[in-house]
Amino acid sequence: MTAAAARPFCAEVAADNGEPLSGTASRIEHFLLVEYGGHWPYEPLEAAAFDGALRKHIAAHLAVLSRARLLLVKRGRRRPHTGIQVFYARTTEGVAELRRLELERHEDLLEVDLSTSPGEPLDHPLVLVCTHGIRDRCCARYGQALLKDVLRAADPNWVWQATHVGGDRFAGNLVILPEGLYHGRVGEEDVAPLITSYRAGRIELSRYRGRSCHPFPVQAAEGHVRRATGLTGIGDLTVLAARRDARDRFTVELLAVPAGVVHEVEVAVELGPPALLTCEAMEPQRPRHHVVRAHRERRAT
């Protein structure tokens, strides 16, 4: 057995270390999803279909948007050529939108202004399952199994395989758009409750990593308040403020909309034990954890 084969999967290491899921969702406010059934390289923009001027066009438009990410997507099985589907999602708390374009060829993206909410509104969500094995072997191992479970539990029209969504060591990773809801370590028994909750406008908290539009301390505070209060409705909490002090601590204020209560949460940054944080990492690093240290409530004024 080679050293590479003997090396443990990073997702197993993170689970064995009890690394928390809360406060780990990738910071993304704008998603650009492009259907591509060819080889998925390590970096999506390096896909062969984007060669030349198109690569520059996509990169330039993504640079205009704040916290934007390109993902390659494909169905669970190869389908006959009927054009290319392109999706744009904005995941900000105030405006969550999802739009779709249908193009004949990837080159047609050269005629699209990708920085201005292109396409027509989509009338259903998207469920993304990271299966990007070139990026990390955990994404292939756990993502492919998760994809089969999700296809049984959700409308297949919602479900797409995706390249790297962030957090290889939390595989299997599942993201729901347009809200940008991240879930990690999702196993077969987690899928049905997760999809059922989402259909009802709620967040299933057992595997919830956070919402992509929020900074990590806000994600940790939001997850804590939801678990402490049972406020699982997607719109139950609104961020009022987030402040950082000189001690690298954060104070996050969240408004519980149904009750008119403000939750003030103090979050500290702590370093976990050294570990190989991806399957390709060469040196151990100490992961940053966002830990809730205090939680107070007051009536909204």
N, C-alpha and C positions, 0 to 999 in steps of 0.2 A: 504493500500500500504506500503510495507517495505521501509526502508531507502535506501537499495540498488536499489530498483526499482525506487525510486524517484530521485535518483542521476542522473544528466545530463550526457549524453555521452561526453567523452573527446573530440571527434571530433567536437561536437557542441560548446563546450566551446571555443576551439581554433578558430573556425570560427567566433564566436561572438566577441572574443577578437581581431579579425583582425590579428591573428598571421601569419606572412609571410611564404610562401612556399619556397622561394628562399634560397638556402644554407642549406637545411635540408636533403639531400640524405645521406643514410648510407654509411660509408666509407668501401667499399668492392672492392677488386681487383680480387678475385677469388671466384667464386660460384661453389658449388657442389650441384647438384639437384638430388635427389633420389626418384623415384616413389614409393609411399607407400599409399595404400588405407585403411589401418587400422586406429586405433585411433591416432590422432596427439596430443602428450603430449605438455606441456608448452615448453620444450626444445626438439628440433628435435632429438638430439642424444640419448634421453631417449626412443625412439620408441622401441617397443617390438622386432621388426625385427633385431635390432642392439645389442641384448643381448650378453654379454660375450666378446670373442676375437674380434668380428667385431667392437664393440664400441671402443675398444682400438685402433684398426687398423685405423679407420676413424679419431679419435681424433689425433693420432700421425701424420698422413699425413696432416691434416689441419694445425697443428702447424708448419709444415715446410714452409707453404706458408704465405706470408704477407697478412694481412687483408682478411682472408678467412672465408666463411660462408657456413654452411650446411643448405639446405632447403629441406623439404619434399614437393613433388608435386604430384598432381593427376589430372585426367581429370574431366570434369564437371559431369560425371556420371560413375558409376562403369562399368568396361569393363571386358570381359572374360579373364582369365589368359593366356597371351601370352608372358610371360617373364616380366622382369623389365627394364624400361628405366632409364638410368643414363646420366646426362648431366654435362659437365664441361665448364665453361665460364671464360675467362680472359678478364677483362674490362679495362685494362690500355689504356691510350690515344694512345700510339704508337702501341700497339698490342691488337686488340679486336678479340677474337676468340671464337668459340662455337663448341663443339664436343659432340658426342653421343656414348654411349655403350648400347648394349642390352644383358642382362644377364638372365639366367634361374631363379636364386634365389638371394636373398639379400646376402646370404653367399658367393656367387661367388666374391663379392667385396674384399674378403680376398686375392684373387690372383691378384688384380689390384693395381698398384702403382698410387695412386690418386694424387700425387704431381707432375706428369710429363705430363700434358696435355693428359690424356687418351682418347681413342676413335677415331672415324673417324669424319672428318669435317662435320658439319651440313650445309645444303644449304639453310636454312631459319632461321629467328630470332625466339626467344621465347618471348611471352608476358605473364608475371606473374601477377596474381591478388591475393593479400593477402586476404585469407579467414580464418585466424587462430583464430577462435572464442575462443578457450581455452586461448589464449594469451591475447586477449582483445575483448570485446563484440562489439566494433566499427568495428573490422575486419570482424566479421560475418554479422553485420547489413548492412554495406555499401559494403563489398566485395562481398557478394552473389548477390546483385542487380547489381553491376558493372560487375560481371562475365557474366551474361546473356546479357548485352549490348555489351560486347567485343566479345562474340561468334557470335553475329549478324553482327559485323563490320569487323572482322578479319578472316583470314583463321583458322578454328578450329584446324588445326594441329599445329598452333603456340601457342595456348592458354592453360595455365595450372593454376590450383589453387596452391597456395604456402603458406607455413608457414611464420612466421614473417619476413618481409623485412625491418622493422624499421620505426618508426614514426606512432604509432597507432593513434595519434590525427589528422593525416592528411588523414585518411581513407575517401573514397576508394583509396587505393594505387595500382599503376600499374607500373611495371618495364619492360623495354625492354632490352633484351640481344641479341647480346654480348656487346653492348655499355654501358650498365649499366645506362640507362636513367630512372630517377625516376620522377613520376608524382603523385600528391596528390590531394585530394578533387575532384576526377574525377567523374562526374555525367553523366547521359545518354546523354546530349547534347554535352559533351566534347569528347566522344569516337570516333565518325566518323572523326572529324577533326584531332584528334591525330593520328589515324591509317593512314589516307590519307597522312598526312605530313610525317610520318615515311617512308611510301612506296616511297615517292619522295625524300628521303634522307634529310629531314628537321625535326626540332624539333618544335612541337607546344608549344608555350611558356606560354599559359594562365594557365596551371596547372603544369608547370615544376618546380621540386624541385632541380634538379642538376644532375650531372654525378657522379656515385659512386666512381670513381677512384680519385676524387679531394678532397682536404681538404675543410672544410666548407667555409672559406674565399674565396677560389678560386671559389667554386660553386656560391657564391653570386656575385663575380665580373663577372664571365662568364655570368650569367643570366642577370645582369645589362647591360653589353655591347651588348648582343644579343638584348635586348629590345630597347636599345637606337639607335642601328644601323640597325636593321632588318636583321642581319646576322643569319639566322636560319638553314643554312646547317650544318649537323653534324660535318663536318670537317672544317668549316669556321674559327674556333678559335683554337689556339695552346698556351699552357701555356709556357712562357719563364722563368718566375721567380716568386717566392713568398717569401716575407721577412716579419719578425715580429719585431717590435721595442719594446722599453722598456715600452711604454704606452699601450701595448696590442692592437696595431693597426697593420694592415697588408697592405703591398703594393704588388699588384699583377700585373704582366705584361703579357698581352695577345697579340699575333700576329694575326691580321686579315689577313688570308692567301690571299683572293682574291685581297685586296687593298694594301697589303704591309704596313699596318699601325699598330703601336704598341699602345695599349691602356693601360695606367697606371692607376690603380684603387686603391684608398685607402678605406680599409674596417675596420670598428670599431665593437667591440663587445658590445652590449647593452643587458640589462636584461629586459624582459617583466614583466608584472604584475604577482603576484603569482597566480598559478592555479594548479589544479590536472591534471598532464600531461598525465596520463593514466587512464583508468576506474578503475584500481585496486590500484592506488596510495592512500596512507594513509595521506600524508602531502602535502600541496601546495608547489610548487617550482617555481622559476622565470626562465622561459626558456631563453636560450641564443639566441640572434638574431644577425646576421652578416649584418651590415648596411653599404651601400656605402656612403662615405662622400666626395669623390672627384673623378673626372674622367678627365684625360688629354690624348691627342693624340700626336703622333709624327710619322714621317716617319721612316720606318725600314731602318737600315744601312747595 
